Amino acid sequence: MECDALCRAVPGIYAAGDVVSWHNPHFGTRMRLEHRMNATEQAMAAVGNLLGDAKPFAPVPYFWTDRYDTRIQAYGVLGWNAPPARYARCVAWSSNARRGRPSRSHPRSARQP
């Protein structure tokens, strides 16, 4: 289901969770995240917007998982098994974003090498 930055599918109807893609103004692109924390945070934003907050849902994606005695954590938009040139663009973009200097072009919108 496609939603706007406020998690609104159509006037008066808001959605959240794994099935929702929305325009994330932080990255300037449409996103869909499949993680329980995103579903929870997006639901809270959708309810707030339904009640009149009018605040865009603009998180930086993150997740974690524990596998036996190993914890895997990811923050940002880095791609798993991405081609080296694309990975380098993602690292540079994420580093700039953390410093408060996002570039004009998001790595997701850049052409694949």
C-alpha beads as a LAMMPS data file, in Angstrom:
LAMMPS data file: protein, C-alpha beads

113 atoms
112 bonds

1 atom types
1 bond types

-500.0 500.0 xlo xhi
-500.0 500.0 ylo yhi
-500.0 500.0 zlo zhi

Masses

1 110.0

Atoms # bond

1 1 1 0.000 0.000 0.000
2 1 1 1.427 3.392 -0.985
3 1 1 1.194 6.184 1.580
4 1 1 2.431 9.748 1.739
5 1 1 4.979 11.081 4.258
6 1 1 2.233 11.273 6.908
7 1 1 1.416 7.534 6.517
8 1 1 -1.866 8.507 4.806
9 1 1 -3.137 6.190 2.072
10 1 1 -6.138 8.373 1.181
11 1 1 -7.847 11.175 3.123
12 1 1 -8.925 9.769 6.497
13 1 1 -7.153 6.401 6.031
14 1 1 -3.704 5.833 7.563
15 1 1 -1.588 2.679 7.482
16 1 1 1.547 1.229 9.067
17 1 1 3.669 -1.897 8.988
18 1 1 5.365 -4.250 6.553
19 1 1 2.888 -3.705 3.713
20 1 1 3.258 0.084 3.633
21 1 1 5.607 2.050 1.428
22 1 1 5.792 5.755 2.118
23 1 1 7.734 8.785 0.986
24 1 1 10.518 9.316 3.530
25 1 1 11.409 13.028 3.352
26 1 1 14.687 12.403 5.228
27 1 1 15.990 10.463 2.212
28 1 1 13.767 11.987 -0.470
29 1 1 12.590 8.573 -1.656
30 1 1 9.861 5.969 -1.171
31 1 1 10.701 3.253 1.385
32 1 1 9.259 0.034 2.771
33 1 1 10.830 -1.537 5.852
34 1 1 10.097 -5.012 7.181
35 1 1 11.002 -4.840 10.849
36 1 1 8.885 -4.887 13.983
37 1 1 10.385 -1.656 15.333
38 1 1 9.489 0.184 12.132
39 1 1 5.938 -1.168 12.316
40 1 1 5.609 0.080 15.904
41 1 1 7.125 3.518 15.235
42 1 1 5.161 3.948 12.008
43 1 1 1.922 3.010 13.781
44 1 1 2.571 5.650 16.449
45 1 1 3.254 8.243 13.728
46 1 1 0.125 7.233 11.788
47 1 1 -2.079 7.532 14.883
48 1 1 -0.555 10.912 15.734
49 1 1 -1.190 12.141 12.199
50 1 1 -4.732 10.756 12.238
51 1 1 -5.286 12.849 15.380
52 1 1 -3.869 15.983 13.736
53 1 1 -0.093 16.062 14.373
54 1 1 0.775 16.453 10.650
55 1 1 4.391 15.327 11.241
56 1 1 6.158 13.421 8.434
57 1 1 7.417 9.953 9.300
58 1 1 11.112 10.314 8.449
59 1 1 13.166 7.695 10.303
60 1 1 16.658 6.485 9.527
61 1 1 16.222 2.715 9.030
62 1 1 17.777 0.389 11.590
63 1 1 17.482 -3.195 12.731
64 1 1 19.223 -5.715 14.907
65 1 1 19.134 -9.426 15.356
66 1 1 20.865 -11.880 17.665
67 1 1 22.193 -15.114 16.199
68 1 1 23.544 -17.342 18.956
69 1 1 26.342 -15.289 20.538
70 1 1 26.535 -12.749 17.681
71 1 1 24.539 -9.521 17.445
72 1 1 24.033 -7.998 13.979
73 1 1 23.070 -4.317 13.893
74 1 1 22.515 -2.052 10.898
75 1 1 21.743 1.652 10.776
76 1 1 21.137 3.612 7.597
77 1 1 20.632 2.529 4.020
78 1 1 23.672 0.318 3.259
79 1 1 22.951 -2.573 0.929
80 1 1 23.825 -6.194 1.654
81 1 1 25.918 -7.731 -1.150
82 1 1 25.854 -4.440 -3.060
83 1 1 28.301 -3.964 -5.956
84 1 1 31.483 -2.249 -4.656
85 1 1 30.853 1.083 -6.418
86 1 1 27.286 1.280 -5.117
87 1 1 28.448 0.319 -1.611
88 1 1 31.053 3.119 -1.682
89 1 1 28.357 5.660 -2.667
90 1 1 26.127 4.415 0.181
91 1 1 28.948 4.713 2.729
92 1 1 29.758 8.261 1.589
93 1 1 26.098 9.272 1.595
94 1 1 25.440 7.759 5.048
95 1 1 28.569 9.413 6.485
96 1 1 27.465 12.802 5.173
97 1 1 23.924 12.280 6.478
98 1 1 25.242 11.470 9.973
99 1 1 27.225 14.726 9.887
100 1 1 24.108 16.642 8.858
101 1 1 25.286 17.160 5.276
102 1 1 23.070 14.987 3.062
103 1 1 24.017 15.081 -0.586
104 1 1 21.581 15.915 -3.360
105 1 1 21.548 12.437 -4.800
106 1 1 20.579 9.513 -2.636
107 1 1 22.508 6.297 -3.450
108 1 1 19.254 4.426 -4.054
109 1 1 18.453 6.790 -6.908
110 1 1 21.898 6.445 -8.477
111 1 1 22.266 4.107 -11.424
112 1 1 23.796 0.699 -10.769
113 1 1 27.406 0.380 -11.980

Bonds

1 1 1 2
2 1 2 3
3 1 3 4
4 1 4 5
5 1 5 6
6 1 6 7
7 1 7 8
8 1 8 9
9 1 9 10
10 1 10 11
11 1 11 12
12 1 12 13
13 1 13 14
14 1 14 15
15 1 15 16
16 1 16 17
17 1 17 18
18 1 18 19
19 1 19 20
20 1 20 21
21 1 21 22
22 1 22 23
23 1 23 24
24 1 24 25
25 1 25 26
26 1 26 27
27 1 27 28
28 1 28 29
29 1 29 30
30 1 30 31
31 1 31 32
32 1 32 33
33 1 33 34
34 1 34 35
35 1 35 36
36 1 36 37
37 1 37 38
38 1 38 39
39 1 39 40
40 1 40 41
41 1 41 42
42 1 42 43
43 1 43 44
44 1 44 45
45 1 45 46
46 1 46 47
47 1 47 48
48 1 48 49
49 1 49 50
50 1 50 51
51 1 51 52
52 1 52 53
53 1 53 54
54 1 54 55
55 1 55 56
56 1 56 57
57 1 57 58
58 1 58 59
59 1 59 60
60 1 60 61
61 1 61 62
62 1 62 63
63 1 63 64
64 1 64 65
65 1 65 66
66 1 66 67
67 1 67 68
68 1 68 69
69 1 69 70
70 1 70 71
71 1 71 72
72 1 72 73
73 1 73 74
74 1 74 75
75 1 75 76
76 1 76 77
77 1 77 78
78 1 78 79
79 1 79 80
80 1 80 81
81 1 81 82
82 1 82 83
83 1 83 84
84 1 84 85
85 1 85 86
86 1 86 87
87 1 87 88
88 1 88 89
89 1 89 90
90 1 90 91
91 1 91 92
92 1 92 93
93 1 93 94
94 1 94 95
95 1 95 96
96 1 96 97
97 1 97 98
98 1 98 99
99 1 99 100
100 1 100 101
101 1 101 102
102 1 102 103
103 1 103 104
104 1 104 105
105 1 105 106
106 1 106 107
107 1 107 108
108 1 108 109
109 1 109 110
110 1 110 111
111 1 111 112
112 1 112 113
